[in-house]
Every structure is written in C-alpha cells, then in structure tokens.
Amino acid sequence: GDMGLGPAAHRAVSVFVHLMQNLVQVMEGSNPGELLDEVVRAVGFEAYVTEQENGDERWGFIKELVSIAKEPAPIMDVEGLEEFEYAGGRDNSKPGEGAKGLSAFLEGISLLMTAETRSEDESADAVRLMTMHASKGLEFDTVFITGCEDKLIPF
C-alpha cells in the first residue's frame, strides 16, 4: 500500500525506510563511532551543521561525539566519575559492536550526563524538569505538575 500518502511523500518515506534498513546493517558490524560516521555521511549532516550559525563550533562537537563513540565502553563510578573497570571482560582495545555496543555506549553517555547534572551545584536556585517517575524519593519545596488533562497525570 501507499499508506494514504501522495507520490512525493511515499518516495520520501521509502527513502527513509531504506536508509534505516541500511543503518541497521551497518550497526551490526560496527562500533557506535563507525555507525555515527555512517549516519553523518548518509544524511549529509556535516554540510547541514556547518551552514548553521556557529556551524564550525557545532561540527567540532559532532566530531568529539564520534571520537568518544569510538572509544571502549568503561563502566563508570557515577559518584566520582572514575573509570574503574571495563565492561564485560572482553577485548577492551575497541568498543563493542552491533546493538549491544550501541546500547552500552548510549547507557554510558546517559549515566555520564546524569552524573554531570548531579555534580552541578545542588543548592543552585534553578528549575528542574523531570518526570514524576524520576522524581521519586526527591524532595522539593514547590512542585508544578503540567500536562494534566482528562483526569490523567503524565508520568
């Protein structure tokens, strides 16, 4: 079927689906950095980013992300941000490949970002945005719950 799309939209969706299928194949034999390299190349991201305001600086951030993604995935001590052990006892001279390697990289980046956020001044007078699930066990003087509609509370 045409999914109820016009010819141009159908072609665009088809191109996107083929891109995703190709990237899945690339992922299966690549580490996260190699996959990111391919995503950037396949969608022409360098040209897009460098044309934007502060494009060269932003492109530098992308290159740094790709570089980090090519490194082995350590298990992090979140409190001290100290690397103390490499994941899985495997050959740690290169990062993991396939879905497991990508998952480990994303989990590591997520933990690092959470730790960096936590390490910021806890007493700072600032707004904190989080899900109700993430707020479990935390205490705040004032709480605003947004998005309550039709007797539903967003979690």
C-alpha positions in Angstrom: 0.0 0.0 0.0 0.6 3.6 -0.4 -0.2 4.3 3.3 -2.6 7.0 2.2 0.4 9.1 1.0 0.8 11.1 -2.2 3.6 10.0 -4.6 6.2 12.5 -3.2 5.5 11.6 0.4 5.6 7.9 -0.5 9.0 8.3 -2.1 10.3 10.3 0.9 9.1 7.6 3.3 10.6 4.9 1.1 14.0 6.6 1.1 13.9 7.0 4.9 12.9 3.3 5.4 15.8 2.2 3.1 18.2 4.5 5.0 17.1 2.9 8.3 17.5 -0.6 6.9 21.0 0.2 5.7 21.9 1.7 9.0 20.7 -1.4 10.9 23.0 -3.5 8.6 25.9 -1.0 9.3 25.2 -1.2 13.0 25.5 -5.0 13.1 29.2 -4.9 12.1 30.2 -1.5 13.5 31.1 0.2 16.8 29.0 3.2 17.8 31.6 5.6 16.4 31.6 3.9 13.0 27.8 3.9 13.0 27.7 7.6 13.8 30.2 8.3 11.0 27.9 6.5 8.6 24.8 8.4 9.8 26.5 11.7 9.4 27.7 10.7 5.9 24.4 9.2 4.8 22.2 12.2 5.7 24.8 14.9 4.8 24.9 16.2 8.3 28.3 17.9 8.1 27.1 20.2 5.3 23.8 20.9 7.2 25.6 21.7 10.5 28.4 23.9 9.1 25.8 26.0 7.2 24.1 26.9 10.5 25.1 29.8 12.9 28.2 28.7 14.8 28.4 25.8 12.4 32.1 25.2 12.8 31.9 25.0 16.5 28.9 22.7 16.3 30.7 20.5 13.9 33.5 20.3 16.4 31.1 18.9 18.9 29.8 16.3 16.5 33.4 15.2 15.8 34.1 14.9 19.5 30.9 12.8 20.0 32.0 10.5 17.2 35.5 10.3 18.7 34.0 9.4 22.1 31.8 6.8 20.5 34.9 5.0 19.0 36.4 4.5 22.5 35.9 1.3 24.6 32.9 1.5 26.9 34.1 1.6 30.5 31.8 1.0 33.5 31.8 4.3 35.3 31.8 5.0 39.0 29.0 7.6 38.7 29.7 9.3 42.1 33.3 10.0 41.4 33.2 9.8 37.6 36.2 7.5 37.9 36.7 4.7 35.3 37.3 1.6 37.4 36.5 -1.4 35.2 35.8 -2.1 31.6 32.5 -3.7 30.7 32.2 -7.4 30.0 35.8 -8.6 30.4 36.1 -8.6 26.7 38.9 -7.2 24.5 38.8 -3.6 25.6 41.1 -2.2 22.9 38.0 -1.4 20.9 34.4 -0.5 21.6 31.6 -3.1 21.4 29.9 -3.7 18.0 26.3 -4.1 17.0 23.2 -3.4 19.1 24.9 -4.3 22.3 27.8 -1.9 21.7 25.4 0.9 20.7 23.3 0.2 23.8 26.4 0.2 26.1 27.5 3.5 24.6 24.1 5.2 25.0 23.8 3.9 28.5 27.3 5.1 29.4 26.6 8.6 27.9 23.3 8.7 29.8 25.0 7.8 33.1 27.7 10.4 32.4 25.2 13.1 31.7 23.2 12.2 34.8 26.4 12.3 36.9 27.4 15.7 35.4 24.0 17.1 36.1 24.1 15.8 39.7 27.6 17.3 40.2 26.4 20.8 39.4 25.7 22.9 42.5 22.8 21.1 44.2 21.8 24.3 46.1 21.5 26.3 42.9 18.3 28.3 42.6 17.0 26.7 39.4 14.1 24.9 37.8 14.4 21.2 37.5 12.4 19.4 34.8 11.9 15.7 35.2 9.2 13.0 35.0 7.3 12.1 38.1 9.0 8.7 37.9 12.4 10.3 38.0 11.4 12.5 41.0 10.6 9.5 43.2 12.4 9.9 46.5 13.4 13.5 46.0 12.1 16.5 48.0 11.2 19.9 46.6 9.7 23.0 48.3 7.5 23.7 45.3 6.3 21.3 42.6 4.3 22.1 39.4 2.7 19.2 37.5 2.0 20.2 33.9 0.0 18.5 31.2 -2.8 17.2 33.4 -5.8 16.7 31.1 -8.9 14.5 31.1 -8.2 13.2 34.6 -4.7 11.9 33.5 -1.4 12.8 35.1 1.7 12.5 32.9 4.4 10.1 34.2 
